[in-house]
Each structure stands twice: as C-alpha cells, then as structure tokens.
Amino acid sequence: MGFKVETGLYAGRLEDAAAAAVRAEELGYDGLNTAETSHDSFLPLVIAAEHTSRISIGTSVAIAFPRSPMVTAMIAWDLQRYSKGRFILGLGTQVKGHNQRRFSVPWSPPAPRIKEYIESLKAIWRSFQTGEKLDYVGEHYSFTLMTPNFNPGPIDHPHVPVHMAAVNEHNARVAGEVADGIKLHGFNTMKYTRDVILPQVMKGLEKSGRTRDQFEVCGGGFLATGKTWSDVEQAAQEVRRQISFYGSTRTYQNVFDHHGWGDTTAKLHEMSLQNKWAEMPSVIPDEMLEEFAVLAPWDKVADAAKERYGGIADRIGFSAAIKSPEDEDAVKTIIKQLQA
C-alpha cells in the first residue's frame, strides 16, 4: 500500500496561489498544504479550493493558541463547505517563546490545552451541524453560547479532520486521543518515531477506543532530492540549515537526546544567540543528516522513501523543482510510484 503524496503551497503572494494549486493537482498530488511562517495559512486555501476539484487542502500547520477555537472553527467550517469536504485542519502548539513574545498570548503546558482546544472545536462543529446547545466547559476553554444569528448552519461534509503536530510524547498521546492524525515534524528521525512517538499515539488511540487504521500519520522527516547526486548534495545543505535551525530550539532537544546528541542543542542555541546562523549548518555531520533526511536522486527517491516510511506514514511530502517537460514527466512518475 502506497502513500498519499502532498506538497506545499508556497504562496507568499496570494496572486500566485491559484496557479500553484492548479499545478499541484495536474501533477497528481493528493494533498496541498500551507504553512504558517511569514504568511497566514488559511487565506491561500480559499483560492486553492476555488481553482481545484480533487486535491485535499490543509494547514500544515496553523498555530492554535493565538486563535480562539471559535475563530478557528468558523474558518474551518467555511473552508470545508467551500472545498466540498476537502479541507484538513492541521494545528500546532508552537513553542513558549513564540507564543509569548511573537503572538503575545499566555503560555501553559501545551498538551492539556491543545486537547481541550480540539475537543471544543468538535463541540462547536456539532452545534453548527445539529443546532444542539453548545456546552463545552474545560479548564482552558469554555463555550456555552451559540445563538441562531451566529450559527452558520449545517454543511454537506461536517466531519473536519484535525491533524495535530507533535514532537514530544505528551502531544503525541493527545493526538492519538482526540485528533484524526498526527503531523510529524521535519525535525524527526524514524528511530525517534518508532521508539517515542508511535507508542504514545497508540496509547491515545486506545484511550479513545480507536485503532491505527482510523488515524493518519503524516510526514516523518526531511527530503533532499534532485535529478542528480550533485543536486541532492546541494539540497542537503538546505536540510542541514533546517536541522541546525530547529535543533537550536531547546524544546526539540528530545530528538537529539534520543540519539545521544544532546550537547548539540546547547552548541546550536549558543550560536543562535551570537547570530551565527550561517555557521550553524556546519555543526550537523553526515551521520546526523542521514538520520533526519531521505537523500536520493529522482530515480531512487521513491524506493528510498518507501524503505524509510513504509509501514509508518500514511501521507508524505514530496516536492521537486520542474524546469522542463522532461522534469514534469519525471515528477509525475515519482508521485505515482509513491502512491503505488
């Protein structure tokens, strides 16, 4: 059984979103995702939904805590209706520093809070769909008012899948308990996934009375690919940069620790404070790079991805630069091989 293959809608400019979405669907992708880094993750998906008919669209991820669950529920409901059931809501908690200093929102342990966030989303959506009294009361969120004037009403596809990003074991367990899927961070290895993440997901699924086939595992690591090995080596340098960037954040140290590389976090963090971003990738050795990333040219990348993610991931990301008709044919072939 193959993977569902997704790509990113890197639409920094909204005017580019339509063409990028159409292109992704033409290439045969199953899913199209938007990140929330320097731009809003929801706005491009309205355009993507308008200009496509088959491909799933989703946030990967929208940052949860700066938005009230009611705000997120309304946006998701409209996108689900407009896309005719193709929307997947990907949520992430982000780290403490960004919540407090970039978004100016209070911080508390994220696992209990995101659990209530997703539970309250589902309660709000039930109220939208059935008109039942909204009555969700938790420690972090309470929603007890929904009058007809503010209820958008039922839609044809009322189940909005929620995929939750997780790096630590607490969030992984919550994902298994209340979400429809987990988005594995790029800063992740298969050893960490097998030993730490998946066992916690299974505990959550057991608590919710569900089985693994009722849950999607998405992603799992970085990808460095290209037409030739020279292209792969060039792409690998960008992967080193990403590993060094995420590795400088102490919240993600668990992944390094699991491999015995815990001192790398302190080194990268200190370099980041000294603004030595350009030098940080040199701290990432080949051994570490190979644990975090699939490294393969186009003619080998499908087999390499299947070897690494087979039996673990249901959805994986794949993107490639297309510069000619021959490149387009090659990419379409790779996508089909991954799906097969």
VOTIBA-717299 format. One record per residue (C-alpha): z, x, y. Coordinates in steps of 0.1 Angstrom, whole numbers, plus 5000, padded with zeros to 4 digits. Layout:
! VOTIBA-717299
ZXY/...
This chain:
! VOTIBA-717299
500050005000/499050145034/500450135068/499949915098/498550165124/499550145160/498550325192/499950345227/498550165257/498950445282/498150235312/499850395341/497350195362/497249825354/493549815362/492950045331/494849825307/492149575298/489549845288/492250035268/493349725249/489749625241/489049975229/492049985206/491149655190/487549775185/488750085168/490549885142/494249935152/496849685140/499149725170/499249825206/502449945223/503650015258/506450255266/508850215295/508950555310/507450565345/506050215344/507149865334/506449795297/505749425299/503149395326/500249575308/500849345278/499849035297/496449205304/496249325268/496948975254/494248825277/491549075265/492249085228/492548835200/493749015168/495849315176/499649285179/501149385212/504649515218/507049715239/508050055225/510450015239/511749805268/515249925280/517649645272/520749675292/519349685328/517849335320/519949025312/519048885278/517948565296/515448755316/514148935285/514048615266/511848435292/509448725294/509148755256/508648375253/505748375277/504148675261/504448525227/502948195238/500148365258/499248605229/499348325203/502148485183/501048855185/504048985205/506749215192/509749285213/510849645210/514249715225/516150035232/519650105245/518750435263/521450695268/524550675290/523250895318/520150695324/521950355322/524550465347/522550695370/518950575368/519450205363/522950175378/524349945351/527749975333/528050165301/529850075269/529450165232/525850065226/525949935191/528249635196/526449555229/522949555216/524049345186/525149075210/522049125231/519749045201/522048765189/521948605224/518148635226/517848435194/520248175206/518248135239/515048105220/516447835197/517447645228/513947685242/512347565210/514647285199/516447185231/519747235214/522747315235/522947685244/526247815234/526548185228/529848345237/530448715230/532449005244/529549145264/527248835269/527848465273/525248195277/526347835279/523947675304/520447565299/519247255318/515747105312/514547235346/514947595333/513847545297/510147645292/510047435261/508647485226/505747715216/503547735185/504948065173/508648055181/509748355160/509548655182/510048965161/512649205175/512349575167/515249795177/515050165184/517750375168/518750735165/522350715154/523850555123/525650275143/522450145159/520550175126/523149955109/522949695137/519149695135/519349615098/521849335105/520249155134/516749285141/513349235123/512549605123/513649955134/511650185156/512450545145/512550785174/509951055175/512851295176/513451245139/512851405106/512351255072/515451425058/517551255086/515750925080/516450925042/520051065044/521350885075/519150605090/517850415059/521250395042/522650235074/519749995077/520349885041/524049815049/522949605078/520349415057/522949355030/525349205056/522648975069/521648865034/518149005037/516149255016/514049555026/510749365023/511949135052/512249425076/509849675091/510350055096/508150185123/507250545131/509250845120/508151155138/505651335160/501951395152/499851695161/496251645151/492651715163/489251795150/490052155141/493152355133/492752515168/493052155182/496152105160/497752425173/497152305209/498651965202/501652135185/502552295218/502951945234/505151845204/507352155209/507752045245/508851695234/511251825208/512852055234/513051775259/514751525236/516751805220/518351895253/520051545253/523451565236/523151205224/520451315199/522351625186/523051445153/519451515142/519751885148/523251895133/521951735100/519652045096/522252295107/520652345141/523452205162/523652515185/520052445197/521252135216/523652345237/521052605245/518452355255/520852155275/521852465295/518252555301/517552205314/520452235339/518852555350/515452375354/513852595328/511752315314/508652535310/510552785289/512352535266/509452485240/509752855231/513252775216/511552555189/510552765159/507752685134/510352575108/511752315132/508352195144/507252135108/510251915101/509651695131/505851665131/502851605109/500451895116/496951835103/493351815114/491451495112/490051545077/493551595063/495751385086/495751065066/496851235034/499451435053/500851115069/500950935036/502751225019/505451225047/505850855054/504750685022/507450455008/509450485041/507450355070/505550025073/504050105107/503050445120/501450565152/498150755154/496150845185/493251085190/491051195218/487551055214/484751245232/481651145213/480250875189/480951115160/484651135171/484750755172/483450725137/485950985125/488950795141/487850465127/487750625093/491150775096/492650445107/491050275076/492450555054/495950505067/495650125062/494250155027/
